[in-house]
Amino acid sequence: MSNTLLIAEDAELSRKLFCQALANEGYNIIDVGDAAAALEVIKSITPVWDETIVLPPSRIGRLSAFARRKGDMWMLAVMAGSESAALTLPLSFLADGPYEAALVRDVPGNPAAVRIENATLERDGSLTLEMAQGGGFVARFRRR
């Protein structure tokens, strides 16, 4: 079976039981933990963009890194291909000033889970990412 399910449940024990039961049935599980935070990030992704930038570390078949802007909001997506990846991405695509960032990272050693972090970041900053084979990273940046 090749179906993938996103599991968002605030009760940790229930979430872990659901994930394990579904994984045992052959489903690929993405465990996002905090349902409200995960839903908020997902709902903010727009289908139409004002600008898209393919970022320099991108390599066909190995790594995809791009930033997309809608108004004052930026989304950053990075996906590893058939090899793991470690990189530092400058945030130079952002305009000047602080941004509230929601960062969605893979959990090392658990390909079925993600961790959501919040931070304040600026154009002169950078993000250090370590991704497993086939792993990814998503960030949403909103101007403060």
N, C-alpha and C positions, 0 to 999 in steps of 0.2 A: 504494500500500500504506500502511496507517495503523498498522502494528504498531510498538510501542516496545519496545526491549530495553535492559536495564540491564547494562552491561559492567563487571565488577570483576575486574581482573587485576593482580597485583603487578609483573609484568615490563612496564615502560613501553613498550618497543618492540613487543612482542607485542600489548599492549592497543591501541596506536595503529593497528597494521595491521588488527586485527580490526574496530575501529570504522570505519575508512575503507572496508574491504571491504563491511561490512554497510550503511553509509550509501550506498554506490554501488548497492546492491541495493534501495534505497528505504526502508530501515528508519530510524526515528527512534532515535537512540542517546543513552543517558544514560551518560556515562563517569564512574564514581565513583573510579577509580584504585585505592586501597588496598582490597583485597577484605575483609580482616579488619575494618577500621574500618567500612566500609559495611555489612557483614553484621551487625555488633554493634548498630549503630543501628537497622537494619531489624527485627531480632529483638526489640528492646526495645519496639516499638510494640504496644500492647495493643488488642484490639477493644472492650473495655469500660472506661468511664471513671467516676471518682467525681464529676468536676466538669468542666464546659466553660464557658469564658468567651469571648464574642465581643469582640474588642478594638476600641477606639474608631476606629482609622483605617479600619476595614472600610467599604466602599461597594459596594453591589450592582452587579455587572458591572465593577467597577474594581479592587477590592482585597479580599481575604479574609484576615483575621488573627484567629487564635484560639489560646487556650492550653487544654490539657487535662491533668487531673491524675488519676493512679492512685497512691494511697498518697502517698509522698513524692516521686514522680517526676512531672515536668511535661514535656509536649511542646508546643512552639510551632511553628505552621505559618503561613506567610504566602505568599499567591499573588497575583501581579499579573495583571490582566486584559488588556484590549486596549491599555493604555498602560504605559509604564515607570513605575517608582515609586521614590522615595527617601524614607525615613522613619526616624525614631528612635522605637523602642518602649521605654517604661519597663518594667522587670521587676517592677513592683509586685504582680503576681499571685503571686510567690514568697513563701514564709514567710521569716522572719528567719533569718540564718545563711548560710554559703557553700554554693554548689552547684557541682559539677563539670558542665561543659556541653560537649556535643559539638555543634558548629555545622556545618551542611551548607549551603554557599552555592553559587550559580551562579558559574561562571568568566566574568568579563566578556569579551565578544567571542567566546565559544565556548559556544553554547547547549546543546551536547551534553555538557558537562563540569561536574562539581561539585568543590568543594574542601571537605575536612573539617578543621576546626580544633578544638582543645580549649582550654578556658579555665575559670577559676574566677570565678564571677559571684555577685552578691548582689541582694537585693530593691531596694536603692537605686540600682542600676546601670541601664544601658539598652543597647540594641543599635542600631547605625546600619546600615540596609540600603539597598542600591541594587540594584534588580532590573530586568531588561529586560522588555519586553512579553512576557507569558506566563511570566515567570520565577517562581522561588520560593525559599523558605528554610525549613529545618527545624532545630529545636534540641531536644536532650534535656537536661533538667536533673535531676541526682541529688544529693540532700543528701549533704554530706561527713560 
